[in-house]
Amino acid sequence: MHEPFAAVDIIRDKRDGRALTPEQIDWVVDAYTRDVVSEEQMAALAMAVFLRGMDTAETARWTGAMIDSGERLALHVSRPTVDKHSTGGVGDKITLPLAPLVATCGAAVPQLSGRGLGHTGGTLDKLESIPGWRAQLSARAIGRQLEEIGAVVCAATDTLAPADRKLYALRDVTSTVESVPLIASSIMSKKIAEGAGGLVLDVKVGSGAFMASLDEARVLAKTLVDIGTAHGLPTRALLTDMSTPLGAAVGNAVEVAEAVDVLRGGGPDDVVALTLALAREMLALAGHGDVDPGPVLASGEAYETWCRMISAQGGDPDAPLPKPRHVHVVEAPASGVLTTLDARAVGVAAWRLGAGRARKEDPVQAAAGVRCLAKPGERVEAGTPLLELHTDSPDAVPSALAALDGGIEVSDRAPEREPWPSTTVLDTVRS
Ligand code: URA
């Protein structure tokens, strides 16, 4: 086949700071998917993009080229469809109560999710701690479940944005993950290909997130929303706190248990608040802005939808969740106010206890994780339990404790306040 461009010219253009043309972008992404552009060449181009950036038009076109590398999921559902994506955080189990809640309120939620890599957990890993639950569904089964129940959380099919899968693996080993245009096009290519009618993004800010500062997170949020707009997908982004874990549970089965508490009308305030904030945005995009999800969640109605959603994928919602073989208690180092419980430190600890994986093919422990027994802002007494470390491998405890080093601070001078964060939503970006 005659190739209209040479990768080396495209790499040079970006290296020297020039914007790529739509034709160059379409070709390079397609040729990389066909193995015509080599891994070395794409690594060089990814680094050039990392260093030089891409403007809005280039990023939107790059996203389109990645969508076109695979198939779009055709959703034939009678209700309006709307999806949510989180840029990833510690203790972020929001999808679990959110999908059945929004479905109970009248929209359909197709949530094609991933597995965890590094210190942030993966939704599929969490759900797989439910005995019998299956992540793999065919496109037909996804459509059927969406029509009948209104909510599906499952693994993305292999045909969805295959260029992204290849490029993400390459970025992972070439230190080119943390680039706004590359992150934004990666996320949006999968979400647009999934075919929902609206998208709400939860862009995390803080130590446990990709973006440590609010300004950086705003840039990412605006880029994501601009891509959605350029592709005709109504998109909104909330910027939410990830300086400390969300809720009390971090891990797999422990997070499922916490999500079930929320669905039964209980659960930690911050998880409930964020679930409702995201549900309101999703319902507004789906044309159900008049439905208040608060009373629906409090009534336990969404729990019924959860049970149907889990059963439809082979899971037993009533089965006991796995329990850890070993629990190690971390005590408060002093009396005073807990001023810091760092999200990244807790996330890395949970990961080292076995909740996460270092390589794609590693297994995870369903029962591993951390339970946080106090929130920043709360008063604690020296020697009282602050964290529970759950694991099946007691020899993992020392390295989990090392991860927590410096991540917990108690001050005898800080004033006690409402447990942080009483409001997790820091800002909103709309198209
Ligand atoms: N999530 C993705 O899907 N892609 C990225 O590049 C980063 C986070």
Boltz pocket constraint, residues with backbone or C-beta under 6 A from the ligand:
constraints:
  - pocket:
      binder: B
      contacts: [[A, 87], [A, 168], [A, 177], [A, 182], [A, 183], [A, 184], [A, 186], [A, 187]]
      max_distance: 6.0
